[in-house]
């Protein structure tokens, strides 16, 4: 059982707070899964045969795949996958990030994905990610609030109220302190890692909003948080996998990929080989040859879970005039005629069964014909693996902002529906 709404949201707040980067997210996932009896296996070691009740996980950089086998396994047992992603739009450090300008110490950053740039202005920002020493040892790093991207005062730009225009290079470099006061990115990262600055040979580090998630709204029904896109789906998959016995004869899988915001084309992204390789090893572990694997995949499903758009009260014309997803109306089935989402009629029926079994409301999302539709890992997974896929997600306001907004019922509802999916609805 997923548990009460408040307990679920409290757990989610803790998870987001522990996950300022994709590398921290998979570390937090791994810790929770290990405590629930999931055994971590390395990709370069031999894996044990898959048996009823087996629980395992493997990590590749900022991605994680975990699995839980049901009773009555056979060589043609299908998989039920919750696919999601661990990254979010924002800023990453450039090489040689330290520089000075006009008496200020600053950090050079590069834009990652498609963030709402203005939402990152005048926020207290931390540095978070991983560094690797000359010996090849990886360290997760996280600082306190050390940086800020300052907006130009209105007195120096009287037209800002008519439209803010930010140059992506000149106007987005954060301030760390005053020049000559010892502010240094590498010193901050070295201190966080517990190593010498000279020992750091590589870094994958991003800016992170230092403000923790918070319940807001007149009745506390809303959650304002960084990285709801897409930690809302990652945590839902985690809780469902830990707390649900898979349907007999099936294997439940959580596939949390990195780099979705960049198009997923990486070794740890959904367009890479990670899932295909893990599934191949799992199928081999139950004695499946090529014929049995094909039969297993034909009966398998992927629930591609990624955040979607609630109707915005100040911009109602940007949404379809009749399909109007609401905050608190339940997680959404996402549909698109151009296959930007992979849902079809069979997927819609599956999703309806899952929501009914979980006792939660459901709603649909479709784009306004005049507004381009984003995409997810769903079509990528369907194309690469050939598995039936349905796209779903929690409705948000302010998607791709440094701080997004969701209804707490929808957050828990996605986990409950995912649990029903793993249980065989």
C-alpha positions as CSV (number, residue, x, y, z in Angstrom):
1,X,0.0,0.0,0.0
2,X,1.3,3.5,-0.9
3,X,0.0,5.0,2.4
4,X,-1.6,8.3,3.3
5,X,-1.3,11.4,1.2
6,X,0.6,13.4,3.9
7,X,3.0,10.5,4.6
8,X,3.7,10.1,0.9
9,X,4.3,13.8,0.3
10,X,6.6,14.0,3.4
11,X,8.7,11.1,1.9
12,X,8.7,12.8,-1.5
13,X,10.0,16.1,0.0
14,X,12.8,14.2,1.7
15,X,13.7,12.5,-1.6
16,X,13.7,15.7,-3.6
17,X,15.9,17.3,-0.9
18,X,18.3,14.4,-1.2
19,X,18.4,14.6,-5.0
20,X,19.8,17.9,-6.4
21,X,21.4,16.1,-9.3
22,X,20.8,12.9,-11.3
23,X,23.7,11.3,-9.5
24,X,22.3,12.2,-6.1
25,X,18.9,10.9,-7.2
26,X,20.2,7.4,-8.1
27,X,22.2,7.3,-4.9
28,X,19.0,8.0,-2.9
29,X,17.2,5.4,-4.9
30,X,19.9,2.9,-4.3
31,X,19.9,3.5,-0.5
32,X,16.1,3.0,-0.3
33,X,16.1,0.0,-2.5
34,X,19.0,-1.7,-0.6
35,X,17.1,-1.2,2.7
36,X,14.1,-3.0,1.0
37,X,16.2,-6.0,0.1
38,X,17.2,-5.1,-3.4
39,X,20.8,-6.3,-4.2
40,X,23.0,-4.0,-6.2
41,X,24.9,-5.7,-9.0
42,X,27.7,-4.2,-11.1
43,X,27.5,-4.3,-14.9
44,X,31.0,-5.8,-15.1
45,X,30.2,-8.8,-12.9
46,X,28.2,-12.0,-13.4
47,X,24.5,-11.8,-12.4
48,X,22.7,-14.6,-10.6
49,X,19.8,-16.4,-12.4
50,X,16.5,-14.6,-11.8
51,X,14.2,-16.5,-9.4
52,X,10.8,-15.8,-8.0
53,X,11.1,-13.0,-5.5
54,X,14.5,-11.8,-6.8
55,X,15.2,-8.1,-6.2
56,X,18.1,-6.3,-7.8
57,X,19.4,-3.0,-9.2
58,X,22.2,-1.6,-11.2
59,X,23.5,1.9,-11.7
60,X,25.0,3.5,-14.8
61,X,26.2,7.1,-14.0
62,X,22.9,9.1,-13.4
63,X,20.6,6.3,-14.3
64,X,19.3,3.3,-12.4
65,X,17.3,0.2,-13.3
66,X,15.8,-2.0,-10.6
67,X,13.7,-5.1,-10.8
68,X,11.5,-7.3,-8.7
69,X,10.4,-10.8,-9.9
70,X,7.0,-12.2,-9.2
71,X,6.1,-15.8,-8.5
72,X,5.7,-18.4,-11.2
73,X,8.4,-17.1,-13.5
74,X,9.0,-18.7,-16.9
75,X,11.2,-18.1,-19.9
76,X,8.3,-16.1,-21.5
77,X,7.5,-13.9,-18.4
78,X,6.7,-10.4,-19.5
79,X,8.1,-7.2,-17.9
80,X,6.1,-4.2,-16.6
81,X,8.4,-1.2,-16.7
82,X,7.9,2.2,-15.1
83,X,10.1,4.5,-17.3
84,X,11.1,8.0,-16.0
85,X,14.1,10.3,-15.9
86,X,16.3,11.7,-13.2
87,X,17.5,15.0,-14.8
88,X,15.9,18.5,-15.0
89,X,16.6,21.6,-17.0
90,X,19.0,24.1,-15.5
91,X,22.7,25.0,-15.6
92,X,25.9,23.0,-15.5
93,X,29.5,24.2,-14.7
94,X,31.7,24.8,-17.7
95,X,35.4,23.7,-17.7
96,X,37.6,26.3,-15.9
97,X,34.5,27.9,-14.3
98,X,36.3,30.5,-12.1
99,X,36.5,34.0,-13.5
100,X,36.2,37.6,-12.2
101,X,34.3,40.6,-13.6
102,X,34.0,44.1,-12.2
103,X,35.2,43.1,-8.8
104,X,32.9,40.0,-8.6
105,X,33.9,36.3,-8.4
106,X,31.8,34.3,-10.8
107,X,31.3,30.8,-12.2
108,X,31.0,29.9,-15.8
109,X,27.9,27.9,-16.6
110,X,26.2,26.3,-19.6
111,X,22.5,25.9,-20.1
112,X,21.2,22.4,-19.7
113,X,18.0,21.6,-21.6
114,X,15.3,24.2,-21.8
115,X,14.9,25.9,-18.4
116,X,12.7,29.0,-17.8
117,X,15.8,31.3,-17.5
118,X,14.0,34.1,-15.6
119,X,13.0,31.6,-12.9
120,X,16.6,31.1,-11.9
121,X,17.2,34.8,-11.3
122,X,17.8,36.1,-7.7
123,X,17.6,32.6,-6.1
124,X,20.0,31.2,-3.6
125,X,21.8,28.4,-5.5
126,X,24.0,25.5,-4.5
127,X,26.5,23.4,-6.5
128,X,25.7,19.7,-6.8
129,X,26.8,16.7,-8.8
130,X,29.9,14.5,-8.9
131,X,33.7,15.0,-9.2
132,X,36.2,12.4,-10.2
133,X,39.8,12.4,-8.9
134,X,43.0,11.7,-10.9
135,X,42.8,8.1,-9.6
136,X,39.3,7.7,-11.1
137,X,37.4,7.8,-7.8
138,X,34.0,9.4,-7.9
139,X,32.7,11.6,-5.1
140,X,29.2,13.1,-4.9
141,X,29.4,16.8,-4.0
142,X,26.9,19.3,-2.7
143,X,27.5,22.8,-1.2
144,X,25.2,25.1,0.6
145,X,23.8,28.2,-1.0
146,X,26.9,29.8,-2.5
147,X,25.7,31.4,-5.8
148,X,23.1,33.8,-7.3
149,X,22.3,35.0,-10.8
150,X,21.5,38.6,-10.1
151,X,18.8,40.4,-12.2
152,X,19.5,43.9,-13.4
153,X,17.7,46.5,-11.3
154,X,14.6,48.2,-12.9
155,X,16.4,51.5,-12.5
156,X,18.9,50.4,-15.1
157,X,16.4,48.8,-17.5
158,X,13.2,50.8,-17.5
159,X,11.7,48.5,-20.3
160,X,12.0,45.3,-18.3
161,X,8.3,45.4,-17.4
162,X,7.6,45.2,-21.2
163,X,9.6,42.0,-21.6
164,X,12.7,40.5,-20.1
165,X,15.3,39.5,-22.6
166,X,18.3,37.5,-21.3
167,X,21.4,36.8,-23.3
168,X,22.2,33.2,-22.5
169,X,25.9,33.8,-22.3
170,X,26.2,37.3,-20.7
171,X,23.3,37.4,-18.4
172,X,23.2,33.9,-16.7
173,X,26.6,33.6,-15.1
174,X,26.2,33.4,-11.3
175,X,28.0,35.5,-8.7
176,X,30.0,33.5,-6.0
177,X,31.3,36.4,-4.0
178,X,33.7,39.4,-4.3
179,X,36.9,39.1,-6.2
180,X,40.0,38.4,-4.0
181,X,37.9,37.0,-1.1
182,X,38.8,33.4,-1.8
183,X,35.7,32.4,-3.7
184,X,36.6,29.5,-5.9
185,X,34.4,26.8,-7.5
186,X,37.2,24.2,-7.3
187,X,37.8,24.9,-3.7
188,X,34.1,24.6,-2.9
189,X,33.9,21.3,-4.7
190,X,37.1,20.0,-3.2
191,X,35.9,20.9,0.3
192,X,32.5,19.2,-0.4
193,X,34.3,16.1,-1.7
194,X,36.9,16.0,1.1
195,X,39.8,16.0,-1.4
196,X,42.5,18.5,-2.6
197,X,41.4,20.8,-5.4
198,X,44.5,19.6,-7.4
199,X,43.2,16.0,-7.2
200,X,39.9,16.9,-9.1
201,X,40.4,15.8,-12.7
202,X,36.7,16.0,-13.9
203,X,33.4,17.3,-12.7
204,X,29.7,16.9,-13.7
205,X,28.2,19.6,-11.5
206,X,25.1,21.7,-11.8
207,X,23.4,24.7,-10.1
208,X,20.7,23.6,-7.7
209,X,17.9,25.6,-6.0
210,X,18.8,25.7,-2.3
211,X,15.3,26.4,-1.2
212,X,13.6,23.1,0.0
213,X,10.2,21.9,-1.2
214,X,7.2,23.3,0.7
215,X,3.5,22.6,1.1
216,X,1.6,25.7,0.1
217,X,-2.0,26.7,-0.8
218,X,-4.9,27.7,1.4
219,X,-5.4,24.1,2.5
220,X,-1.8,22.9,2.0
221,X,-2.9,21.0,-1.1
222,X,-0.1,22.2,-3.3
223,X,3.6,21.4,-3.4
224,X,6.1,23.9,-4.6
225,X,9.4,22.2,-5.4
226,X,12.4,22.0,-7.7
227,X,12.7,19.1,-10.0
228,X,9.0,17.9,-10.0
229,X,9.8,17.3,-13.7
230,X,10.6,14.4,-13.3
231,X,11.3,13.3,-9.7
232,X,7.6,13.1,-9.3
233,X,7.6,10.0,-11.5
234,X,10.9,8.6,-10.2
235,X,9.6,8.6,-6.6
236,X,6.3,7.2,-7.7
237,X,8.1,4.3,-9.4
238,X,10.3,3.7,-6.4
239,X,7.4,3.5,-3.9
240,X,5.4,1.3,-6.2
241,X,8.2,-1.1,-6.7
242,X,9.1,-1.4,-3.1
243,X,5.6,-1.7,-1.8
244,X,3.9,-3.9,-4.5
245,X,4.2,-7.6,-5.1
246,X,4.5,-8.1,-8.9
247,X,1.7,-10.0,-10.7
248,X,2.5,-13.7,-10.8
249,X,4.6,-14.6,-13.8
250,X,5.8,-11.0,-14.4
251,X,8.9,-8.9,-13.6
252,X,8.3,-5.3,-12.3
253,X,11.0,-2.9,-13.5
254,X,11.9,0.7,-12.6
255,X,14.0,2.4,-15.3
256,X,15.1,5.8,-14.3
257,X,17.2,7.3,-17.2
258,X,19.4,10.4,-17.4
259,X,19.6,13.1,-20.1
260,X,15.9,13.1,-21.1
261,X,16.0,16.9,-21.2
262,X,18.8,16.8,-23.8
263,X,17.1,14.2,-26.0
264,X,18.1,11.0,-24.2
265,X,21.0,10.2,-26.6
266,X,23.6,9.0,-24.2
267,X,24.8,5.8,-22.6
268,X,22.5,6.4,-19.6
269,X,19.6,7.9,-21.6
270,X,16.5,6.2,-22.9
271,X,17.9,6.1,-26.5
272,X,21.0,4.3,-25.3
273,X,21.5,0.6,-24.7
274,X,21.1,0.5,-20.9
275,X,17.5,-0.9,-20.7
276,X,18.0,-3.3,-23.6
277,X,21.1,-4.7,-22.0
278,X,19.6,-5.1,-18.6
279,X,16.5,-6.8,-20.0
280,X,18.7,-9.1,-22.0
281,X,20.5,-10.2,-18.9
282,X,17.3,-10.7,-16.9
283,X,15.8,-12.8,-19.7
284,X,18.9,-14.9,-19.9
285,X,18.6,-15.4,-16.1
286,X,15.3,-17.1,-16.6
287,X,16.5,-19.2,-19.5
288,X,15.0,-17.2,-22.3
289,X,16.4,-17.6,-25.8
290,X,15.5,-15.3,-28.8
291,X,12.1,-17.0,-29.3
292,X,11.1,-16.7,-25.7
293,X,12.4,-13.1,-25.4
294,X,10.2,-12.1,-28.4
295,X,7.2,-13.7,-26.8
296,X,7.9,-12.1,-23.4
297,X,8.3,-8.6,-24.9
298,X,5.1,-9.0,-26.9
299,X,3.2,-9.3,-23.6
300,X,5.1,-6.5,-21.9
301,X,4.2,-2.9,-21.1
302,X,6.1,0.3,-20.4
303,X,4.4,3.0,-18.4
304,X,6.3,6.1,-19.5
305,X,5.8,8.6,-16.6
306,X,6.8,12.2,-17.1
307,X,5.3,15.5,-15.9
308,X,2.6,17.2,-18.0
309,X,0.7,20.5,-18.0
310,X,-2.3,21.5,-15.9
311,X,-4.4,24.2,-17.4
312,X,-2.9,27.6,-16.5
313,X,-5.5,30.0,-15.1
314,X,-3.7,33.0,-16.6
315,X,-3.1,31.5,-20.0
316,X,-6.2,29.3,-20.7
317,X,-5.9,29.9,-24.4
318,X,-2.7,27.9,-24.6
319,X,-4.6,24.7,-23.8
320,X,-7.0,22.6,-25.8
321,X,-10.5,24.2,-25.5
322,X,-12.2,20.9,-24.3
323,X,-9.5,18.7,-22.8
324,X,-8.7,20.7,-19.6
325,X,-6.6,18.8,-17.1
326,X,-6.9,20.2,-13.5
327,X,-4.6,20.1,-10.5
328,X,-6.1,17.5,-8.2
329,X,-7.9,15.8,-11.0
330,X,-5.5,12.8,-11.0
331,X,-2.5,11.8,-13.0
332,X,-2.9,12.3,-16.8
333,X,-3.0,10.0,-19.8
334,X,-0.9,11.9,-22.4
335,X,-2.0,11.6,-26.1
336,X,-0.6,13.0,-29.3
337,X,-1.5,12.2,-32.9
338,X,2.1,12.8,-34.1
339,X,3.4,10.2,-31.6
340,X,5.2,12.7,-29.4
341,X,3.6,10.4,-26.8
342,X,3.3,6.7,-27.4
343,X,-0.2,6.2,-25.9
344,X,-2.9,4.4,-28.0
345,X,-6.3,2.9,-27.4
346,X,-4.9,-0.2,-25.7
347,X,-2.7,2.0,-23.5
348,X,-5.7,4.1,-22.6
349,X,-7.6,1.0,-21.5
350,X,-4.6,-0.2,-19.4
351,X,-4.3,3.2,-17.7
352,X,-8.0,3.3,-16.9
353,X,-7.8,-0.1,-15.3
354,X,-4.8,0.9,-13.2
355,X,-6.5,4.1,-12.0
356,X,-9.8,2.3,-11.2
357,X,-7.9,-0.4,-9.3
358,X,-6.0,2.3,-7.3
359,X,-9.3,4.2,-6.6
360,X,-8.0,7.4,-8.0
361,X,-9.4,9.8,-10.7
362,X,-7.9,10.0,-14.1
363,X,-7.8,12.7,-16.8
364,X,-6.3,13.3,-20.3
365,X,-3.9,15.7,-21.8
366,X,-3.7,16.7,-25.4
367,X,-2.0,19.8,-26.9
368,X,-3.6,22.8,-28.4
369,X,-3.2,22.4,-32.2
370,X,-1.3,25.7,-32.3
371,X,1.1,24.9,-29.5
372,X,4.0,22.5,-30.2
373,X,3.9,19.4,-28.1
374,X,6.9,18.2,-26.1
375,X,7.9,14.5,-25.9
376,X,9.1,11.9,-23.4
377,X,11.1,8.7,-23.2
378,X,7.9,6.8,-24.2
379,X,8.3,6.9,-28.0
380,X,12.0,6.2,-27.6
381,X,11.5,3.1,-25.5
382,X,8.8,1.8,-27.8
383,X,11.1,2.3,-30.8
384,X,14.2,0.8,-29.3
385,X,12.7,-2.1,-27.4
386,X,9.5,-2.7,-29.4
387,X,7.4,-2.7,-26.3
388,X,3.9,-1.4,-25.9
389,X,4.0,1.9,-24.2
390,X,1.6,4.4,-22.6
391,X,2.6,8.0,-21.6
392,X,1.2,9.4,-18.3
393,X,2.2,12.0,-15.7
394,X,1.4,14.4,-13.0
395,X,-0.1,17.8,-14.1
396,X,2.1,20.8,-13.2
397,X,2.2,24.5,-13.4
398,X,5.5,26.3,-14.2
399,X,7.1,23.2,-15.9
400,X,10.9,23.8,-16.4
401,X,10.9,26.5,-13.8
402,X,13.5,26.4,-11.1
403,X,10.5,25.8,-8.8
404,X,7.4,24.0,-10.1
405,X,3.9,23.4,-8.7
406,X,1.8,20.3,-8.3
407,X,-1.2,19.0,-6.3
408,X,-0.3,16.6,-3.6
409,X,-3.2,14.2,-4.5
410,X,-1.8,13.9,-8.0
411,X,1.7,13.0,-6.7
412,X,0.4,10.2,-4.6
413,X,-2.1,9.2,-7.3
414,X,0.7,8.4,-9.7
415,X,2.3,6.1,-7.2
416,X,-1.0,4.3,-6.5
417,X,-1.7,3.8,-10.2
418,X,1.9,2.5,-10.8
419,X,1.4,0.1,-7.9
420,X,-1.7,-1.2,-9.6
421,X,0.2,-1.5,-12.9
422,X,2.9,-3.6,-11.3
423,X,0.3,-5.8,-9.6
424,X,-1.2,-6.7,-13.0
425,X,-4.2,-4.4,-13.6
